[in-house]
Amino acid sequence: TLDLHTVAASYLHSFEFLGRSARFDLVQAYQYGRWEGLLEGKPASTSRTGMADTVIRLSMNLVGAPPMKGQQFRDYRASVKECETIVGVGLTTVLPTGRYLKDRLLNLGSNRVTVRPEFGIVHNRGPWSFEWDLGVYLFSDNDSFYQGNTLEQDPLFATQAHVVYTFRPGLWGGVGAAFGTG
């Protein structure tokens, strides 16, 4: 079993890029994890405390939700209240900055780079929102894996979909499903 506690700080910055709405995210977490289980048939436990891997993300809308400020944004939101479709792309990179002990199997950091390009669509119709996302996780090798081994991993393909109903601003309910393979 794993009991993992995480505290994270994040920085998000929205901006205009090539005439489109874009966003930059930076997330750094600090974690405490405690693992308990059987090791060669006997009860064992260990714990780790430290930084997790750093996550950076750049995303951009290709269709819909153009960059605007103040009154212009309010007027736009009022004009698309009944129906709007937003199409976007994102690129998330997980950097191997987390605590990693190459002589231990269980770690907070991964000691490898993970890149995740993704594509998403949100269609709003009245109080309903239909969301779909498709992405692929691409992993570099960890050449310092446990006991001098190399950890290699094939790509992981993932998709998720959500349906959300907004009862009033700030009050909504939704249902979602996700699938991954690889």
C-alpha positions as a Markdown table, in Angstrom:
| # | Residue | x | y | z |
|---|---|---|---|---|
| 1 | Thr | 0.0 | 0.0 | 0.0 |
| 2 | Leu | 1.1 | 3.6 | -0.6 |
| 3 | Asp | 0.1 | 6.6 | 1.5 |
| 4 | Leu | 1.2 | 9.7 | -0.4 |
| 5 | His | 0.8 | 13.3 | 0.7 |
| 6 | Thr | 1.5 | 16.1 | -1.8 |
| 7 | Val | 1.7 | 19.9 | -1.5 |
| 8 | Ala | 2.2 | 21.7 | -4.7 |
| 9 | Ala | 2.8 | 25.3 | -5.9 |
| 10 | Ser | 1.8 | 26.3 | -9.4 |
| 11 | Tyr | 2.3 | 29.3 | -11.7 |
| 12 | Leu | -0.2 | 29.8 | -14.5 |
| 13 | His | 0.1 | 32.6 | -17.1 |
| 14 | Ser | -2.5 | 33.2 | -19.9 |
| 15 | Phe | -1.4 | 35.2 | -22.9 |
| 16 | Glu | -1.9 | 35.8 | -26.6 |
| 17 | Phe | 0.2 | 33.7 | -29.0 |
| 18 | Leu | -0.1 | 33.9 | -32.7 |
| 19 | Gly | -3.5 | 35.6 | -32.3 |
| 20 | Arg | -4.9 | 32.8 | -30.1 |
| 21 | Ser | -5.4 | 32.3 | -26.4 |
| 22 | Ala | -2.5 | 30.4 | -24.8 |
| 23 | Arg | -1.4 | 29.4 | -21.4 |
| 24 | Phe | 1.8 | 28.4 | -19.6 |
| 25 | Asp | 1.7 | 26.2 | -16.5 |
| 26 | Leu | 4.5 | 25.4 | -14.1 |
| 27 | Val | 3.9 | 23.0 | -11.2 |
| 28 | Gln | 6.3 | 21.9 | -8.5 |
| 29 | Ala | 5.2 | 19.4 | -5.8 |
| 30 | Tyr | 6.8 | 18.3 | -2.5 |
| 31 | Gln | 5.8 | 14.9 | -1.3 |
| 32 | Tyr | 5.9 | 12.5 | 1.6 |
| 33 | Gly | 5.2 | 8.8 | 0.8 |
| 34 | Arg | 5.1 | 5.7 | 2.9 |
| 35 | Trp | 5.0 | 2.3 | 1.4 |
| 36 | Glu | 4.0 | -0.9 | 3.3 |
| 37 | Gly | 3.9 | -4.5 | 2.0 |
| 38 | Leu | 5.6 | -7.8 | 2.0 |
| 39 | Leu | 9.2 | -8.2 | 1.0 |
| 40 | Glu | 10.2 | -11.8 | 0.4 |
| 41 | Gly | 7.1 | -12.8 | 2.4 |
| 42 | Lys | 7.9 | -10.6 | 5.4 |
| 43 | Pro | 6.3 | -7.3 | 6.4 |
| 44 | Ala | 8.4 | -4.3 | 5.3 |
| 45 | Ser | 7.9 | -0.5 | 4.9 |
| 46 | Thr | 9.8 | 2.5 | 3.7 |
| 47 | Ser | 9.2 | 6.2 | 3.3 |
| 48 | Arg | 10.5 | 9.0 | 1.1 |
| 49 | Thr | 10.3 | 12.8 | 1.5 |
| 50 | Gly | 11.3 | 15.4 | -1.1 |
| 51 | Met | 10.5 | 17.1 | -4.3 |
| 52 | Ala | 8.5 | 15.5 | -7.0 |
| 53 | Asp | 9.2 | 15.9 | -10.7 |
| 54 | Thr | 8.5 | 19.3 | -12.2 |
| 55 | Val | 5.7 | 19.7 | -14.7 |
| 56 | Ile | 5.5 | 22.3 | -17.4 |
| 57 | Arg | 2.7 | 22.8 | -19.9 |
| 58 | Leu | 2.0 | 25.0 | -22.9 |
| 59 | Ser | -1.5 | 25.0 | -24.3 |
| 60 | Met | -3.2 | 26.9 | -27.0 |
| 61 | Asn | -6.7 | 27.2 | -28.5 |
| 62 | Leu | -6.9 | 26.7 | -32.2 |
| 63 | Val | -10.6 | 27.4 | -32.6 |
| 64 | Gly | -12.8 | 29.5 | -30.3 |
| 65 | Ala | -12.2 | 31.4 | -27.1 |
| 66 | Pro | -10.0 | 34.1 | -28.6 |
| 67 | Pro | -7.8 | 36.3 | -26.4 |
| 68 | Met | -9.7 | 39.3 | -25.0 |
| 69 | Lys | -9.8 | 41.6 | -22.0 |
| 70 | Gly | -12.5 | 43.1 | -19.8 |
| 71 | Gln | -15.7 | 44.3 | -21.5 |
| 72 | Gln | -14.7 | 42.7 | -24.8 |
| 73 | Phe | -14.5 | 39.3 | -23.1 |
| 74 | Arg | -17.9 | 39.8 | -21.3 |
| 75 | Asp | -19.5 | 40.7 | -24.6 |
| 76 | Tyr | -18.0 | 37.7 | -26.3 |
| 77 | Arg | -19.2 | 35.3 | -23.5 |
| 78 | Ala | -22.7 | 36.7 | -23.8 |
| 79 | Ser | -22.7 | 36.2 | -27.6 |
| 80 | Val | -21.7 | 32.5 | -27.4 |
| 81 | Lys | -23.8 | 31.6 | -24.3 |
| 82 | Glu | -26.0 | 29.2 | -26.3 |
| 83 | Cys | -23.4 | 27.4 | -28.4 |
| 84 | Glu | -19.6 | 27.4 | -28.6 |
| 85 | Thr | -16.9 | 24.9 | -29.7 |
| 86 | Ile | -13.3 | 25.2 | -28.6 |
| 87 | Val | -10.5 | 23.2 | -30.0 |
| 88 | Gly | -7.1 | 23.2 | -28.5 |
| 89 | Val | -3.7 | 21.5 | -28.2 |
| 90 | Gly | -1.3 | 21.1 | -25.4 |
| 91 | Leu | 2.2 | 19.9 | -24.7 |
| 92 | Thr | 3.1 | 18.7 | -21.2 |
| 93 | Thr | 6.6 | 17.9 | -20.2 |
| 94 | Val | 7.6 | 16.2 | -16.9 |
| 95 | Leu | 11.2 | 16.9 | -16.0 |
| 96 | Pro | 13.2 | 14.5 | -13.8 |
| 97 | Thr | 13.8 | 16.9 | -10.9 |
| 98 | Gly | 12.2 | 14.8 | -8.2 |
| 99 | Arg | 14.1 | 13.0 | -5.5 |
| 100 | Tyr | 15.5 | 9.8 | -7.0 |
| 101 | Leu | 17.7 | 7.2 | -5.3 |
| 102 | Lys | 19.1 | 4.9 | -8.0 |
| 103 | Asp | 19.8 | 2.1 | -5.4 |
| 104 | Arg | 16.1 | 2.1 | -4.3 |
| 105 | Leu | 13.1 | 0.7 | -6.2 |
| 106 | Leu | 10.5 | 3.1 | -4.7 |
| 107 | Asn | 11.1 | 6.8 | -5.5 |
| 108 | Leu | 9.2 | 10.2 | -5.7 |
| 109 | Gly | 11.0 | 11.1 | -8.9 |
| 110 | Ser | 11.0 | 9.1 | -12.1 |
| 111 | Asn | 14.6 | 10.0 | -13.4 |
| 112 | Arg | 13.3 | 10.3 | -17.0 |
| 113 | Val | 11.5 | 12.8 | -19.2 |
| 114 | Thr | 7.9 | 12.3 | -20.1 |
| 115 | Val | 6.3 | 14.3 | -22.9 |
| 116 | Arg | 2.5 | 14.3 | -23.5 |
| 117 | Pro | 1.1 | 16.0 | -26.6 |
| 118 | Glu | -2.7 | 16.2 | -26.5 |
| 119 | Phe | -5.7 | 17.4 | -28.5 |
| 120 | Gly | -9.0 | 18.4 | -27.0 |
| 121 | Ile | -12.5 | 19.7 | -27.9 |
| 122 | Val | -15.1 | 21.3 | -25.7 |
| 123 | His | -18.6 | 21.9 | -27.1 |
| 124 | Asn | -20.9 | 24.1 | -25.0 |
| 125 | Arg | -24.6 | 24.1 | -25.7 |
| 126 | Gly | -26.7 | 26.0 | -23.2 |
| 127 | Pro | -26.0 | 24.6 | -19.7 |
| 128 | Trp | -24.4 | 21.5 | -21.2 |
| 129 | Ser | -20.7 | 21.0 | -21.9 |
| 130 | Phe | -19.3 | 18.0 | -23.8 |
| 131 | Glu | -15.5 | 17.5 | -23.5 |
| 132 | Trp | -13.1 | 15.1 | -25.1 |
| 133 | Asp | -9.3 | 14.8 | -24.9 |
| 134 | Leu | -6.8 | 12.5 | -26.6 |
| 135 | Gly | -3.2 | 12.3 | -25.7 |
| 136 | Val | -0.1 | 10.1 | -25.8 |
| 137 | Tyr | 2.6 | 9.8 | -23.1 |
| 138 | Leu | 6.1 | 9.4 | -24.5 |
| 139 | Phe | 8.8 | 8.3 | -22.0 |
| 140 | Ser | 12.5 | 8.5 | -22.2 |
| 141 | Asp | 14.6 | 5.7 | -20.8 |
| 142 | Asn | 15.7 | 5.7 | -17.1 |
| 143 | Asp | 19.3 | 4.5 | -17.4 |
| 144 | Ser | 19.8 | 4.5 | -13.7 |
| 145 | Phe | 16.9 | 2.2 | -12.7 |
| 146 | Tyr | 17.1 | -0.1 | -9.7 |
| 147 | Gln | 20.2 | -2.3 | -9.5 |
| 148 | Gly | 21.8 | -0.8 | -12.6 |
| 149 | Asn | 19.0 | -1.7 | -15.0 |
| 150 | Thr | 17.4 | 0.4 | -17.7 |
| 151 | Leu | 13.7 | 1.1 | -17.5 |
| 152 | Glu | 12.1 | 1.4 | -21.0 |
| 153 | Gln | 8.4 | 2.0 | -21.5 |
| 154 | Asp | 6.3 | 2.0 | -24.7 |
| 155 | Pro | 4.0 | 5.0 | -25.3 |
| 156 | Leu | 0.7 | 5.1 | -23.4 |
| 157 | Phe | -2.3 | 6.4 | -25.3 |
| 158 | Ala | -5.1 | 7.9 | -23.3 |
| 159 | Thr | -8.5 | 9.4 | -23.9 |
| 160 | Gln | -11.2 | 10.9 | -21.7 |
| 161 | Ala | -14.6 | 12.3 | -22.1 |
| 162 | His | -16.9 | 14.3 | -19.8 |
| 163 | Val | -20.5 | 15.6 | -19.9 |
| 164 | Val | -21.1 | 18.6 | -17.5 |
| 165 | Tyr | -24.4 | 20.3 | -16.7 |
| 166 | Thr | -24.2 | 23.8 | -15.1 |
| 167 | Phe | -27.2 | 24.5 | -12.8 |
| 168 | Arg | -26.0 | 28.1 | -12.2 |
| 169 | Pro | -22.6 | 29.7 | -12.1 |
| 170 | Gly | -20.5 | 27.9 | -9.5 |
| 171 | Leu | -22.8 | 24.9 | -9.3 |
| 172 | Trp | -22.4 | 22.0 | -11.8 |
| 173 | Gly | -22.5 | 18.3 | -12.0 |
| 174 | Gly | -20.8 | 16.0 | -14.4 |
| 175 | Val | -19.9 | 12.4 | -15.4 |
| 176 | Gly | -16.8 | 11.2 | -17.2 |
| 177 | Ala | -15.0 | 8.2 | -18.5 |
| 178 | Ala | -11.3 | 7.5 | -19.4 |
| 179 | Phe | -9.4 | 4.8 | -21.2 |
| 180 | Gly | -5.7 | 4.2 | -21.6 |
| 181 | Thr | -3.7 | 1.6 | -23.5 |
| 182 | Gly | -0.1 | 0.9 | -24.1 |
